């Protein structure tokens, strides 16, 4: 069984490398073969969607992302699923669906920075600029120790509170 997982992981890495080399058809062939060989494996569908997404074929990526979700995608791939499908939905004009999906991701992974950033982007696309700003400011302030805010933390907290109050 470990050999199967290792081979599977090698094929996913190979598809990603081929994508990086802009060998689009080859990358797609690798993940399509994984889906064919492992039709009930959520990671195969997730990898397939990711290749399509990377190639700018977001509309085609939605269905395999959804299939990965239906099959029970889990583990380290799950936060990436929220980011990738959320971003894809936003890119294909489904901003509110992206907002809702990324809100779900935030509930499951409340401290995941990428989910929070893509949630803010989805909010901005859904014309919720103040909510997007609050999301990003909250993230920045939560990480203030790692970011040089030059002593403006208190002011940023106050501005964030004012924006948040306007949302209520």
C-alpha positions, 0 to 999 in steps of 0.5 A: 500500500505504501508503494501505491501512495508513493507512486501516486505522490510521484505522479502528482509531483510530476504533473506539477513539474510538467505544468511549471515547464508549461508542458500543459498536455503532458501535465493534464495527461498525467492527472487524467490517468490518475483519475482513470486509475483511481476514480474514487480517490479524492486526491486524484480529482483534486490534482486534476482540478489543480492542473486545470486551474494552474493552466487558466482553465478555471471553469473546467476545474470546478467539477473535479474540485467538487468531485474531490470534495464529494469523495471526502478530500481530507488532510493537508489537501483540505485547506488548499482545496478551500483556497483553490476552489474559492479562488477559482469560483471568484475567477469564474464570476461566482464571488458569493459562492466563493465567499461562502466556501471560504467562510466554511474554510475559515470555520474549519481552519480559523488561523489559516492565513491563505484562506483568510486572504482569499476570503478577503479577495472574494469579499472584495469581488462581491463588493464588500470592500469594508468586510475585506479590509477588516479581514485583512487588517485582522490578519495583519494585526494577528501577525503584528509581531512578524510584521514591522508596523512601526508602532501603528498597531493601536491606530490600526486596531482602532480603524479596524474596530470602526470599520467593523462597527460599520458592518453591524 
